[in-house]
Amino acid sequence: LTLRPVRLTPGRPLPPALLTKLRVCSIAAEELAAQSAPLTLSRLQQDLPLADDTEVAALGALELLLGWARDFAAPAQRRTLAQALRELRGLLEEARLRQQRSV
């Protein structure tokens, strides 16, 4: 996993590389256990969601960060950030619903 900056563009307001980096930063301890680690690493390589708790934590943190960044962005960048936030909120809602169903 490289830690190069990720660029948000109107065509890709929420790039998979950004979501993967957030998932790594928010990973739950049980996903690193010996029996879970291979599946976790495979899902990260494929840019797929991890456990629901990890997804909610990662996407929730990104929602706060993008909301904060929008206040300091130029008008054209605000449109891209708004687009990213809409997409992100849809993903976050799906993750929260899955999380509630699994309880």
KEDO-310144 format. One record per residue: residue in one letter; z, x, y of N, C-alpha, C in turn; residue number from 1. Coordinates in Angstrom, 1 decimal. Example, Ala and Ser with C-alpha at 12.3 -4.5 7.8 and 13.67 -1.06 7.14 Angstrom:
REM KEDO-310144
   resn      n_z      n_x      n_y     ca_z     ca_x     ca_y      c_z      c_x      c_y   resi
      a      7.8     13.2     -5.7      7.8     12.3     -4.5      7.8     13.2     -3.3      1
      s      7.1     12.8     -2.2      7.1     13.7     -1.1      7.9     12.9      0.0      2
//
This chain:
REM KEDO-310144
   resn      n_z      n_x      n_y     ca_z     ca_x     ca_y      c_z      c_x      c_y   resi
      l      0.0      0.9     -1.2      0.0      0.0      0.0      0.0      0.9      1.2      1
      t     -1.0      0.7      2.1     -1.0      1.5      3.3     -0.5      0.7      4.4      2
      l      0.1      1.3      5.4      0.7      0.6      6.5     -0.1      0.7      7.8      3
      r     -1.4      0.6      7.7     -2.2      0.6      8.9     -2.0     -0.7      9.6      4
      p     -2.3     -0.7     10.9     -2.2     -1.9     11.7     -3.2     -3.0     11.1      5
      v     -2.8     -4.2     11.2     -3.7     -5.3     10.8     -4.2     -6.0     12.0      6
      r     -5.5     -6.2     12.1     -6.0     -6.9     13.3     -6.3     -8.4     13.0      7
      l     -5.8     -9.2     13.9     -6.1    -10.6     13.8     -7.3    -10.9     14.6      8
      t     -8.3    -11.6     14.0     -9.5    -11.9     14.7     -9.8    -13.4     14.6      9
      p    -10.6    -14.0     15.4    -10.9    -15.4     15.3    -11.4    -15.8     13.9     10
      g    -12.2    -15.0     13.3    -12.8    -15.3     12.0    -11.7    -15.1     10.9     11
      r    -10.7    -14.3     11.1     -9.7    -14.0     10.1     -8.3    -14.0     10.9     12
      p     -7.8    -15.1     11.3     -6.6    -15.1     12.1     -5.4    -14.7     11.3     13
      l     -5.5    -14.8     10.0     -4.3    -14.5      9.1     -4.8    -13.7      7.9     14
      p     -5.1    -12.4      8.1     -5.7    -11.6      7.0     -4.7    -11.4      5.8     15
      p     -5.3    -11.4      4.6     -4.4    -11.2      3.4     -3.6    -10.0      3.5     16
      a     -4.1     -8.9      4.0     -3.4     -7.6      4.1     -2.1     -7.8      4.9     17
      l     -2.1     -8.6      5.9     -0.9     -8.9      6.7      0.2     -9.7      5.8     18
      l     -0.3    -10.7      5.1      0.6    -11.4      4.3      1.2    -10.6      3.2     19
      t      0.4     -9.7      2.6      0.9     -8.8      1.6      2.0     -7.9      2.1     20
      k      1.8     -7.3      3.3      2.8     -6.4      3.9      4.1     -7.2      4.2     21
      l      4.0     -8.4      4.6      5.2     -9.2      4.8      5.9     -9.6      3.5     22
      r      5.1     -9.8      2.5      5.7    -10.1      1.2      6.5     -8.9      0.7     23
      v      6.0     -7.7      0.9      6.7     -6.5      0.4      8.0     -6.3      1.2     24
      c      8.0     -6.6      2.5      9.2     -6.5      3.3     10.2     -7.5      3.0     25
      s      9.8     -8.7      2.4     10.7     -9.8      2.2     11.0    -10.0      0.7     26
      i     10.6     -9.0     -0.1     10.7     -9.2     -1.6     12.2     -9.4     -2.0     27
      a     12.3    -10.3     -2.9     13.7    -10.6     -3.5     14.0     -9.6     -4.6     28
      a     15.3     -9.3     -4.7     15.7     -8.3     -5.7     15.3     -8.7     -7.2     29
      e     15.3    -10.0     -7.5     15.0    -10.4     -8.8     13.5    -10.2     -9.1     30
      e     12.7    -10.1     -8.1     11.3     -9.8     -8.4     11.0     -8.3     -8.7     31
      l     12.0     -7.5     -8.5     11.9     -6.1     -8.8     12.6     -5.7    -10.1     32
      a     13.2     -6.7    -10.7     13.9     -6.4    -12.0     12.8     -6.0    -13.0     33
      a     13.2     -5.3    -14.1     12.3     -4.7    -15.0     11.4     -5.7    -15.6     34
      q     11.8     -6.9    -16.0     11.0     -7.9    -16.6     10.0     -8.6    -15.6     35
      s     10.3     -8.6    -14.3      9.5     -9.2    -13.3      8.6     -8.3    -12.5     36
      a      8.9     -7.0    -12.5      8.2     -6.0    -11.7      6.7     -6.0    -12.0     37
      p      6.2     -6.0    -13.2      4.8     -5.9    -13.5      4.0     -7.1    -12.9     38
      l      4.6     -8.3    -13.0      4.0     -9.5    -12.5      4.0     -9.5    -10.9     39
      t      5.1     -9.0    -10.4      5.2     -8.9     -8.9      4.2     -8.0     -8.4     40
      l      4.0     -6.8     -9.0      3.0     -5.8     -8.5      1.6     -6.3     -8.7     41
      s      1.4     -7.0     -9.8      0.0     -7.6    -10.0     -0.3     -8.6     -8.9     42
      r      0.7     -9.5     -8.6      0.4    -10.5     -7.6      0.2     -9.9     -6.2     43
      l      1.0     -8.8     -5.9      0.8     -8.1     -4.6     -0.6     -7.5     -4.5     44
      q     -1.1     -6.9     -5.6     -2.4     -6.3     -5.6     -3.5     -7.3     -5.4     45
      q     -3.3     -8.5     -5.8     -4.2     -9.6     -5.7     -4.1    -10.4     -4.5     46
      d     -3.1    -10.0     -3.6     -2.8    -10.8     -2.4     -2.4    -12.2     -2.7     47
      l     -1.6    -12.4     -3.7     -1.2    -13.7     -4.1      0.3    -13.9     -3.7     48
      p      0.7    -15.2     -3.5      2.1    -15.4     -3.2      3.1    -14.9     -4.3     49
      l      4.3    -14.6     -3.8      5.3    -14.2     -4.8      6.2    -15.4     -5.0     50
      a      7.5    -15.2     -5.3      8.4    -16.3     -5.5      8.5    -17.2     -4.2     51
      d      8.8    -18.4     -4.4      8.9    -19.3     -3.3      9.9    -18.9     -2.2     52
      d     11.1    -18.3     -2.6     12.0    -17.8     -1.6     11.5    -16.7     -0.8     53
      t     10.7    -15.8     -1.5     10.1    -14.7     -0.8      9.0    -15.2      0.2     54
      e      8.2    -16.1     -0.3      7.2    -16.7      0.6      7.8    -17.3      1.9     55
      v      8.8    -18.1      1.7      9.4    -18.8      2.8     10.0    -17.8      3.8     56
      a     10.6    -16.7      3.3     11.2    -15.7      4.1     10.1    -14.9      4.9     57
      a      9.1    -14.5      4.2      8.0    -13.7      4.8      7.2    -14.6      5.8     58
      l      6.8    -15.8      5.4      6.1    -16.6      6.4      6.9    -17.1      7.6     59
      g      8.2    -17.3      7.3      9.1    -17.7      8.4      9.2    -16.6      9.4     60
      a      9.4    -15.4      8.9      9.5    -14.2      9.8      8.2    -14.0     10.6     61
      l      7.1    -14.2     10.0      5.8    -14.0     10.7      5.6    -15.1     11.7     62
      e      6.0    -16.3     11.4      5.9    -17.4     12.4      6.7    -17.1     13.7     63
      l      7.9    -16.6     13.5      8.7    -16.1     14.7      8.0    -15.0     15.5     64
      l      7.5    -14.0     14.8      6.8    -12.9     15.4      5.6    -13.3     16.2     65
      l      4.7    -14.2     15.5      3.5    -14.6     16.2      3.8    -15.5     17.4     66
      g      4.8    -16.3     17.3      5.2    -17.1     18.4      5.7    -16.3     19.6     67
      w      6.4    -15.2     19.3      6.9    -14.3     20.4      5.7    -13.6     21.0     68
      a      4.8    -13.1     20.1      3.6    -12.3     20.6      2.7    -13.2     21.5     69
      r      2.6    -14.4     21.2      1.7    -15.3     21.9      2.1    -15.4     23.4     70
      d      3.4    -15.3     23.7      3.9    -15.3     25.1      3.4    -14.1     25.9     71
      f      3.0    -13.0     25.2      2.6    -11.8     25.9      1.2    -11.5     25.8     72
      a      0.4    -12.4     25.1     -1.0    -12.1     24.9     -1.9    -12.6     26.0     73
      a     -3.1    -12.0     26.1     -4.1    -12.5     27.0     -4.6    -13.8     26.5     74
      p     -5.3    -14.6     27.4     -5.7    -16.0     27.0     -6.6    -16.0     25.7     75
      a     -7.5    -15.1     25.6     -8.4    -15.0     24.4     -7.6    -14.7     23.1     76
      q     -6.6    -13.8     23.3     -5.7    -13.5     22.1     -4.8    -14.7     21.8     77
      r     -4.5    -15.5     22.8     -3.6    -16.6     22.5     -4.3    -17.6     21.6     78
      r     -5.6    -17.8     21.8     -6.4    -18.7     20.9     -6.3    -18.2     19.5     79
      t     -6.5    -16.9     19.3     -6.5    -16.4     17.9     -5.1    -16.5     17.4     80
      l     -4.0    -16.3     18.2     -2.7    -16.4     17.7     -2.4    -17.9     17.4     81
      a     -2.9    -18.8     18.2     -2.6    -20.2     17.9     -3.3    -20.6     16.6     82
      q     -4.5    -20.1     16.3     -5.2    -20.4     15.1     -4.4    -19.8     13.9     83
      a     -3.9    -18.6     14.1     -3.1    -17.9     13.0     -1.8    -18.7     12.7     84
      l     -1.2    -19.2     13.8      0.0    -20.0     13.6     -0.3    -21.3     12.9     85
      r     -1.4    -22.0     13.2     -1.7    -23.2     12.5     -1.9    -23.0     11.0     86
      e     -2.6    -21.9     10.7     -2.9    -21.6      9.3     -1.5    -21.2      8.6     87
      l     -0.7    -20.4      9.3      0.5    -20.0      8.8      1.5    -21.1      8.5     88
      r      1.5    -22.1      9.4      2.4    -23.2      9.3      2.0    -24.1      8.1     89
      g      0.7    -24.2      7.8      0.3    -24.9      6.6      0.8    -24.1      5.3     90
      l      0.6    -22.8      5.3      1.1    -22.0      4.2      2.6    -22.2      4.0     91
      l      3.3    -22.1      5.1      4.8    -22.2      5.1      5.2    -23.6      4.6     92
      e      4.6    -24.6      5.0      4.9    -26.0      4.5      4.7    -26.1      3.0     93
      e      3.6    -25.5      2.5      3.4    -25.5      1.1      4.4    -24.8      0.3     94
      a      4.8    -23.6      0.9      5.9    -22.8      0.2      7.2    -23.5      0.2     95
      r      7.5    -24.2      1.3      8.8    -24.9      1.4      8.8    -26.1      0.4     96
      l      7.7    -26.8      0.3      7.6    -27.9     -0.7      7.8    -27.4     -2.1     97
      r      7.1    -26.3     -2.4      7.3    -25.7     -3.8      8.7    -25.3     -4.0     98
      q      9.4    -24.7     -3.0     10.7    -24.3     -3.0     11.7    -25.5     -3.3     99
      q     11.4    -26.6     -2.6     12.3    -27.8     -2.8     12.1    -28.4     -4.2    100
      r     10.9    -28.4     -4.7     10.6    -28.9     -6.0     11.3    -28.1     -7.1    101
      s     11.4    -26.8     -6.9     12.0    -25.9     -7.9     13.5    -25.9     -8.0    102
      v     14.1    -26.6     -7.0     15.6    -26.6     -6.9     16.1    -27.7     -7.8    103
//
